[in-house]
Amino acid sequence: MILFIDACVRENSRTKRLAEALLKKLNEEVVRVALEDISFGVTNETYLKKRDHLISKGAFDDDMFALARQFAEADTIVIAAPYWDLSFPAMLKQYIEVINVLGVTFEYTPEGFPRGLCKANKLYYVMTAGGNYVPTDYGFGYIKTLAQNFYGIKNVELIKTTGLDIIGADEEALLNEVIITV
Ligand SMILES: Cc1cc2nc3c(=O)[nH]c(=O)nc-3n(C[C@H](O)[C@H](O)[C@H](O)COP(=O)(O)O)c2cc1C
């Protein structure tokens, strides 16, 4: 099963178009999680206390961990996120806060290093950017570090198109150039 984590918001999202081309090529069952449809709660002290309590009891079947369990069980992960403010939409960070659960998606070694508990053997990160100044440190780079070091998903691939909002850019050509290679 492919878990498609969709952080796209615009009806004519170019990022989603790339992601859909990839999903078509992968040709497997897809479960889509539309982040814009999730009302993430505030990660305040009450929330953290409840979470810590459940983790300490090993009560990982609680609803609070449903998204984390789903992430840990997926065979392949596809994340689609437009490039926003050198990074990605805040709802993707909220999703990460929800799925990073000690005992579900990762655990710690006695030396204090994270060890992955996720089944997926590959994570694709799909993004598009308006300009061509696109450092990947705070977007894809962050997700890659999490995937490889927390979740245990070593195989990570970036699929991207940039420069889409530059005046005169041939949006179709830029997208198709990448679509034919996925
Ligand atoms: C809130 C917001 C922040 C953005 N920040 C950047 C940015 O830092 N750098 C950049 O090149 N483009 C930026 N853009 C442009 C988007 O990356 C670009 O339009 C992208 O293709 C949008 O993807 P979509 O068509 O899937 O919505 C931003 C757009 C929005 C709406």
The ligand as an SDF file (V2000), in Angstrom:
LIG
                    3D

 31 33  0  0  0  0  0  0  0  0999 V2000
    2.6590   30.7010    0.9250 C   0  0  0  0  0  0  0  0  0  0  0  0
    3.5660   30.5220   -0.2640 C   0  0  0  0  0  0  0  0  0  0  0  0
    4.9400   30.5780   -0.0840 C   0  0  0  0  0  0  0  0  0  0  0  0
    5.8050   30.3950   -1.1610 C   0  0  0  0  0  0  0  0  0  0  0  0
    7.1530   30.4390   -0.9670 N   0  0  0  0  0  0  0  0  0  0  0  0
    7.9980   30.2450   -2.0230 C   0  0  0  0  0  0  0  0  0  0  0  0
    9.4180   30.2660   -1.8320 C   0  0  0  0  0  0  0  0  0  0  0  0
    9.9370   30.4270   -0.7360 O   0  0  0  0  0  0  0  0  0  0  0  0
   10.2000   30.0920   -2.9200 N   0  0  0  0  0  0  0  0  0  0  0  0
    9.6970   29.8600   -4.1740 C   0  0  0  0  0  0  0  0  0  0  0  0
   10.4680   29.6680   -5.1130 O   0  0  0  0  0  0  0  0  0  0  0  0
    8.3510   29.8330   -4.3740 N   0  0  0  0  0  0  0  0  0  0  0  0
    7.4970   30.0240   -3.3330 C   0  0  0  0  0  0  0  0  0  0  0  0
    6.1310   29.9810   -3.5320 N   0  0  0  0  0  0  0  0  0  0  0  0
    5.6040   29.6210   -4.8700 C   0  0  0  0  0  0  0  0  0  0  0  0
    5.2560   28.1310   -4.9400 C   0  0  0  0  0  0  0  0  0  0  0  0
    6.3480   27.3430   -4.5600 O   0  0  0  0  0  0  0  0  0  0  0  0
    4.8550   27.7050   -6.3500 C   0  0  0  0  0  0  0  0  0  0  0  0
    3.8140   28.4940   -6.8620 O   0  0  0  0  0  0  0  0  0  0  0  0
    4.4580   26.2190   -6.3700 C   0  0  0  0  0  0  0  0  0  0  0  0
    4.5240   25.7220   -7.6860 O   0  0  0  0  0  0  0  0  0  0  0  0
    3.0740   26.0240   -5.7870 C   0  0  0  0  0  0  0  0  0  0  0  0
    2.7150   24.6790   -5.9080 O   0  0  0  0  0  0  0  0  0  0  0  0
    1.2190   24.2310   -6.3010 P   0  0  0  0  0  0  0  0  0  0  0  0
    0.9690   24.6140   -7.7530 O   0  0  0  0  0  0  0  0  0  0  0  0
    1.2560   22.7620   -6.0990 O   0  0  0  0  0  0  0  0  0  0  0  0
    0.2920   24.9320   -5.3590 O   0  0  0  0  0  0  0  0  0  0  0  0
    5.2590   30.1670   -2.4630 C   0  0  0  0  0  0  0  0  0  0  0  0
    3.8710   30.1270   -2.6310 C   0  0  0  0  0  0  0  0  0  0  0  0
    3.0310   30.3130   -1.5510 C   0  0  0  0  0  0  0  0  0  0  0  0
    1.5230   30.2650   -1.7680 C   0  0  0  0  0  0  0  0  0  0  0  0
  1  2  1  0
  2  3  1  0
  2 30  2  0
  3  4  2  0
  4  5  1  0
  4 28  1  0
  5  6  2  0
  6  7  1  0
  6 13  1  0
  7  8  2  0
  7  9  1  0
  9 10  1  0
 10 11  2  0
 10 12  1  0
 12 13  2  0
 13 14  1  0
 14 15  1  0
 14 28  1  0
 15 16  1  0
 16 17  1  0
 16 18  1  0
 18 19  1  0
 18 20  1  0
 20 21  1  0
 20 22  1  0
 22 23  1  0
 23 24  1  0
 24 25  2  0
 24 26  1  0
 24 27  1  0
 28 29  2  0
 29 30  1  0
 30 31  1  0
M  END
$$$$
